[in-house]
Amino acid sequence: MSKPPETDGMVGALLADIRAMAVDFRLRPGERINEVALAAKLNASRTPLREALNRLVSEGFVTFESGRGFFCRRYSVAEVQDLYQLRQAIERFAVERAVELASDNLISELRAFLERTAGEEGRTLEDVLAYDEYFHETIAGWSGNGEMLRTLRNVNARIRFFRWVDMQARRGRTQGEHREILDAIGNRQAGEAVALVDRHIVRRRDEIAEALKECHARLFVDEDFVHPAFKSAEELCA
């Protein structure tokens, strides 16, 4: 039986609302999600709410334990460091291979993509994150190593939660850094491309780690705490 036409819109709205609650810590890390209370709070029925929660499990914002239910994801600075070290190793190799293998046409296509997606007007944080992942995964694809690309996609899925936590602070810089990386690949400068990728990833790793430390320090002290990267939940749902 097909879904009623309004279901996907309902689920999408709930998805954005609950994601925002996780990102700005109105759902505390490790907190069990009371589905009945959450449905009442969001004025939603249980079926679309459950579908939204299951999608958030796949995105890494929520976990599910059989017999216990859904929980807001826990986080740790150590996990951020480990995943970003793995990402750094993958992307160093990827840009080296891209310098050797990527055609001028492929590089031009990715440069055109950067131009089309430049600027912040009308962009949601979801858009910005999707564009960022597309850029890095495209370069990894140029390596010709399918396993490496699959591994990077897995890493990106696992760090997606952390990147949402402090996404707002990075929006103005990323485009310029991406252009620099792509220029180095296009100029066949492997050493420069690797150095640029290193700086790009390490800076973000350190920024996110600091943001998480700040959140952890305040999380259980201030009941009304909302991460400063977000003015309100509505900013994420716009």
Contacts in CASP RR format, 6 or more apart in sequence:
PFRMAT RR
TARGET T0000
AUTHOR 0000-0000-0000
METHOD contacts of the structure
MODEL  1
MSKPPETDGMVGALLADIRAMAVDFRLRPGERINEVALAAKLNASRTPLR
EALNRLVSEGFVTFESGRGFFCRRYSVAEVQDLYQLRQAIERFAVERAVE
LASDNLISELRAFLERTAGEEGRTLEDVLAYDEYFHETIAGWSGNGEMLR
TLRNVNARIRFFRWVDMQARRGRTQGEHREILDAIGNRQAGEAVALVDRH
IVRRRDEIAEALKECHARLFVDEDFVHPAFKSAEELCA
7 48 0 8 1.000
7 51 0 8 1.000
10 44 0 8 1.000
10 48 0 8 1.000
11 48 0 8 1.000
11 51 0 8 1.000
11 52 0 8 1.000
11 55 0 8 1.000
12 52 0 8 1.000
13 237 0 8 1.000
14 42 0 8 1.000
14 44 0 8 1.000
14 48 0 8 1.000
14 49 0 8 1.000
14 52 0 8 1.000
15 52 0 8 1.000
15 55 0 8 1.000
15 56 0 8 1.000
16 236 0 8 1.000
16 237 0 8 1.000
17 42 0 8 1.000
17 233 0 8 1.000
17 237 0 8 1.000
18 27 0 8 1.000
18 38 0 8 1.000
18 42 0 8 1.000
18 52 0 8 1.000
18 53 0 8 1.000
18 56 0 8 1.000
18 61 0 8 1.000
18 62 0 8 1.000
19 56 0 8 1.000
19 59 0 8 1.000
19 61 0 8 1.000
19 164 0 8 1.000
19 236 0 8 1.000
20 26 0 8 1.000
20 230 0 8 1.000
20 233 0 8 1.000
20 234 0 8 1.000
20 236 0 8 1.000
20 237 0 8 1.000
21 27 0 8 1.000
21 233 0 8 1.000
22 56 0 8 1.000
22 61 0 8 1.000
22 62 0 8 1.000
22 72 0 8 1.000
22 73 0 8 1.000
22 161 0 8 1.000
23 61 0 8 1.000
23 161 0 8 1.000
23 164 0 8 1.000
23 165 0 8 1.000
23 227 0 8 1.000
23 230 0 8 1.000
23 236 0 8 1.000
24 226 0 8 1.000
24 227 0 8 1.000
24 230 0 8 1.000
24 232 0 8 1.000
24 233 0 8 1.000
24 236 0 8 1.000
25 215 0 8 1.000
25 219 0 8 1.000
25 225 0 8 1.000
25 226 0 8 1.000
25 227 0 8 1.000
26 226 0 8 1.000
26 233 0 8 1.000
27 33 0 8 1.000
27 72 0 8 1.000
28 72 0 8 1.000
28 219 0 8 1.000
28 220 0 8 1.000
29 72 0 8 1.000
29 73 0 8 1.000
29 74 0 8 1.000
29 75 0 8 1.000
29 219 0 8 1.000
30 71 0 8 1.000
30 72 0 8 1.000
30 73 0 8 1.000
30 74 0 8 1.000
31 71 0 8 1.000
31 72 0 8 1.000
32 68 0 8 1.000
32 69 0 8 1.000
32 70 0 8 1.000
32 71 0 8 1.000
33 53 0 8 1.000
33 62 0 8 1.000
33 69 0 8 1.000
33 70 0 8 1.000
33 71 0 8 1.000
33 72 0 8 1.000
35 46 0 8 1.000
35 49 0 8 1.000
35 50 0 8 1.000
35 53 0 8 1.000
35 70 0 8 1.000
36 46 0 8 1.000
38 44 0 8 1.000
38 49 0 8 1.000
39 45 0 8 1.000
39 46 0 8 1.000
39 49 0 8 1.000
42 49 0 8 1.000
53 62 0 8 1.000
53 64 0 8 1.000
53 70 0 8 1.000
54 64 0 8 1.000
56 62 0 8 1.000
57 63 0 8 1.000
57 64 0 8 1.000
57 70 0 8 1.000
59 157 0 8 1.000
59 160 0 8 1.000
59 161 0 8 1.000
60 73 0 8 1.000
60 157 0 8 1.000
60 158 0 8 1.000
60 160 0 8 1.000
60 161 0 8 1.000
61 72 0 8 1.000
61 73 0 8 1.000
61 161 0 8 1.000
61 164 0 8 1.000
62 70 0 8 1.000
62 71 0 8 1.000
62 72 0 8 1.000
62 73 0 8 1.000
63 70 0 8 1.000
63 71 0 8 1.000
63 72 0 8 1.000
63 73 0 8 1.000
63 74 0 8 1.000
64 70 0 8 1.000
64 71 0 8 1.000
65 71 0 8 1.000
73 161 0 8 1.000
75 161 0 8 1.000
75 162 0 8 1.000
75 212 0 8 1.000
76 212 0 8 1.000
77 209 0 8 1.000
77 212 0 8 1.000
77 213 0 8 1.000
80 159 0 8 1.000
80 162 0 8 1.000
80 205 0 8 1.000
80 208 0 8 1.000
80 209 0 8 1.000
80 212 0 8 1.000
81 205 0 8 1.000
81 209 0 8 1.000
83 155 0 8 1.000
83 158 0 8 1.000
83 159 0 8 1.000
83 162 0 8 1.000
84 159 0 8 1.000
84 201 0 8 1.000
84 202 0 8 1.000
84 204 0 8 1.000
84 205 0 8 1.000
84 208 0 8 1.000
85 205 0 8 1.000
86 151 0 8 1.000
86 155 0 8 1.000
87 152 0 8 1.000
87 155 0 8 1.000
87 156 0 8 1.000
87 159 0 8 1.000
87 201 0 8 1.000
88 197 0 8 1.000
88 198 0 8 1.000
88 201 0 8 1.000
88 202 0 8 1.000
88 205 0 8 1.000
90 140 0 8 1.000
90 148 0 8 1.000
90 151 0 8 1.000
90 152 0 8 1.000
90 155 0 8 1.000
91 136 0 8 1.000
91 139 0 8 1.000
91 140 0 8 1.000
91 152 0 8 1.000
91 197 0 8 1.000
91 201 0 8 1.000
92 194 0 8 1.000
92 197 0 8 1.000
92 198 0 8 1.000
93 143 0 8 1.000
93 148 0 8 1.000
94 136 0 8 1.000
94 139 0 8 1.000
94 140 0 8 1.000
94 141 0 8 1.000
94 142 0 8 1.000
94 143 0 8 1.000
94 148 0 8 1.000
94 152 0 8 1.000
95 139 0 8 1.000
95 181 0 8 1.000
95 184 0 8 1.000
95 185 0 8 1.000
95 190 0 8 1.000
95 193 0 8 1.000
95 194 0 8 1.000
95 197 0 8 1.000
96 190 0 8 1.000
96 191 0 8 1.000
96 193 0 8 1.000
96 194 0 8 1.000
97 142 0 8 1.000
97 143 0 8 1.000
97 144 0 8 1.000
97 145 0 8 1.000
98 139 0 8 1.000
98 142 0 8 1.000
98 143 0 8 1.000
98 185 0 8 1.000
98 193 0 8 1.000
99 184 0 8 1.000
99 185 0 8 1.000
99 186 0 8 1.000
99 188 0 8 1.000
99 189 0 8 1.000
99 190 0 8 1.000
99 193 0 8 1.000
100 190 0 8 1.000
101 142 0 8 1.000
101 143 0 8 1.000
101 144 0 8 1.000
102 139 0 8 1.000
102 142 0 8 1.000
102 185 0 8 1.000
102 186 0 8 1.000
104 186 0 8 1.000
106 142 0 8 1.000
107 182 0 8 1.000
107 185 0 8 1.000
107 186 0 8 1.000
110 135 0 8 1.000
110 138 0 8 1.000
110 139 0 8 1.000
110 182 0 8 1.000
111 179 0 8 1.000
111 182 0 8 1.000
113 134 0 8 1.000
113 135 0 8 1.000
113 138 0 8 1.000
114 135 0 8 1.000
114 175 0 8 1.000
114 178 0 8 1.000
114 179 0 8 1.000
114 182 0 8 1.000
117 123 0 8 1.000
117 127 0 8 1.000
117 131 0 8 1.000
118 175 0 8 1.000
119 175 0 8 1.000
120 128 0 8 1.000
120 171 0 8 1.000
120 172 0 8 1.000
123 171 0 8 1.000
124 236 0 8 1.000
124 238 0 8 1.000
125 164 0 8 1.000
125 167 0 8 1.000
125 168 0 8 1.000
125 235 0 8 1.000
125 236 0 8 1.000
128 167 0 8 1.000
128 171 0 8 1.000
128 174 0 8 1.000
129 160 0 8 1.000
129 163 0 8 1.000
129 164 0 8 1.000
129 167 0 8 1.000
132 163 0 8 1.000
132 174 0 8 1.000
132 178 0 8 1.000
133 156 0 8 1.000
135 178 0 8 1.000
136 152 0 8 1.000
136 156 0 8 1.000
137 149 0 8 1.000
137 152 0 8 1.000
137 153 0 8 1.000
137 156 0 8 1.000
139 181 0 8 1.000
139 185 0 8 1.000
140 148 0 8 1.000
140 149 0 8 1.000
140 152 0 8 1.000
141 148 0 8 1.000
141 149 0 8 1.000
143 149 0 8 1.000
162 208 0 8 1.000
162 212 0 8 1.000
163 204 0 8 1.000
163 208 0 8 1.000
165 208 0 8 1.000
165 211 0 8 1.000
165 212 0 8 1.000
165 215 0 8 1.000
165 227 0 8 1.000
165 229 0 8 1.000
166 207 0 8 1.000
166 208 0 8 1.000
166 211 0 8 1.000
166 227 0 8 1.000
166 229 0 8 1.000
167 229 0 8 1.000
168 229 0 8 1.000
168 230 0 8 1.000
169 207 0 8 1.000
169 211 0 8 1.000
169 229 0 8 1.000
170 204 0 8 1.000
170 207 0 8 1.000
177 196 0 8 1.000
177 199 0 8 1.000
177 200 0 8 1.000
180 196 0 8 1.000
181 193 0 8 1.000
181 196 0 8 1.000
181 197 0 8 1.000
181 200 0 8 1.000
184 191 0 8 1.000
184 192 0 8 1.000
184 193 0 8 1.000
184 196 0 8 1.000
185 193 0 8 1.000
211 227 0 8 1.000
211 229 0 8 1.000
215 225 0 8 1.000
215 227 0 8 1.000
218 225 0 8 1.000
219 225 0 8 1.000
226 232 0 8 1.000
230 236 0 8 1.000
END
